[in-house]
């Protein structure tokens, strides 16, 4: 069993990394960016001494998801394509909600000053 696992890993490395180093690098960068979002969230939460999801979390999620979506399209993997497509839409929607909330907060502050 261990031999078949080792053989599978060797085959995957040859097929995906050695034969296609540009896309393999792109996938690695995308995964690193995508994973970094949790490190950022953790650092910000530690700084604030409470659980907090900063806006940068959503931007980093979006960038990593788009890169990984491009890679999943390149390798023609429909499962990852669907997953990263939905993720990308969710991150865009969250950024849109944050933008709208910030815009309303500015309007509210200006309107309060007029009274």
N, C-alpha and C positions, 0 to 999 in steps of 0.2 A: 504494500500500500504506500509506504513512504517513497519507494522508487517511482511510483506513478505520479505522486504529487511533485516530486523533484523534476521529473520529466515534463510535467505540465507547466511548471514555472519556467523551466528552460525554454520550452516552446513558445510560451507567451512573451518572454523577453526577446527572443529572436524575432518573432513575428511583429510585435508592436513597438519595441524600442529600437532594435538594431535596424530593421527594415524601414522604419518610418520615424527617424529621430526628431524631425521638426514637430510633427503632431504629438509625439510622446512628450516632448518638452512642453508643448502648449498644454497638454493634459495635466502634467505635473504642476505647472504654474497655476492653472485654473484650480486644481485641487488645493494647492497651498493657499491661494487667496481665499477660497471657499472655507477652508479650515481656520484661517486667521480671524474670521469674523467672531468666532467663539472666544478666542484669546482677547480680542478687543473688548468684547462684552464683559468678560471676566475682569479685565483690568479696570474698566470704567465702574463696574459694580463694586469692586474692592475700594476704589477711590471714593465713591459715594457712600460706602458702607450700607448699601441696599441693592437688591437686584434691579438692574436698569438695562434697557436695550437702547443704546444710542443710535442716532440717525445713521452714523457711519456703518453700523452693523448691516443696515438694509442696502447701502451703496456697495459695500464689500460683497454681500450676498449676491447682489445683482450682477456685478462684474464677474465673480467666480462662476455663477450659474450660466451666464452668456458664453463664457469660454468653454465650459464643460458641455453646454448644448452644442456648440460648434463642433467639438470633438466627437460627441455622440452621433452627430449627423455624418461626420467624416467616416466613422467606423460602422455606420449604418446599423446602430443599435436602437430599435424602436422603443424599448423599455426606458432607456436613459433619455431618449428624445422626449418622450411624454413627460417624464419626471421633471427634467430641467425646463421644459416649456411651461409647465404649470408653476414651478418654482419662480421662474422669471416673471410671470404675470402677477404672482402674489407679492413679490418684492416691489414691482412697479406700483401696484395698488397701495402698498404700505407707504411708499414714498409720496404718492399722491395724497393720501390721507394726512400725512405729516405736513406736507406743503399747504394743504387747505386749512388745517388747524392753525398753522402759524400765520397764515394770511388773515383768518378770522380774528386771531388774537390781536394783530396789529390794528385792524379796523375797530375792534372793541375798545382798545386803549385810546384811539383817536376820538371815538365817539364819546367816551366817558369824559374826556377833557373838554368837550364842547359844552357840557352842562353848566 
